[in-house]
Amino acid sequence: MDDSDLTELRSLVGLHEKLVYEAVKAGTVDELPQESQLFAKVIQEHMHLKHMHNALEFADLREGEPYEITVDGQTVNPMAHIAAHAAVKGQIEQDPSVRAAFEKMVVTGASPHQAEHILCAMFTELQWGIARAVRAGEDSGKALRIYNNKIRKLTRDPALRKKLFRLFSDDHSVFE
């Protein structure tokens, strides 16, 4: 994908973000398609965070440029965080193994938001694995098999859950 295609794609994504955000502000979320409703729900859950609000309020003005912030030397993208949450919410709704992992984490001490953060990290790792495989001309199915094994292990392994609970919180201080 060349730079102009990437810029156009980012511009369209920014427009979608802005339209969903406007629906949230107008109270018309139920009129959106299901995937956009998931995105809207995540927006509502993160609206109190300054950088989330700024990324959404000015989504149409970024003209295809990503909204990134640097905090303590770490560059993060608030919209990528929201997109990961929306993807995970969709998986929880549609994939019984992901739903089981989510529910197991919640009944064993994670807040629902913390459980989503753990699943977001695993989902992001899956996406990177697929991208690396595609770029190298390799089987991207391997990344999915690894992901599915990790989801199953998360459901049955209390030591893994405990480790992940320590690593991931429901904190958003980087976006405040």
Secondary structure, DSSP 8 states (H G I E B T S, - for coil): --HHHHHHHHHHHHHHHHHHHHHHHHT-GGGS-HHHHHHHHHHHHHTTSHHHHHHHHTGGGSTT----EEETTEEE-HHHHHHHHHHHHHHHHH-HHHHHHHHHHHHTT--HHHHHHHHHHHHHHHHHHHHHHHHHT--THHHHHHHHHHHHHHHH-HHHHHHHHHH--S--GGG-
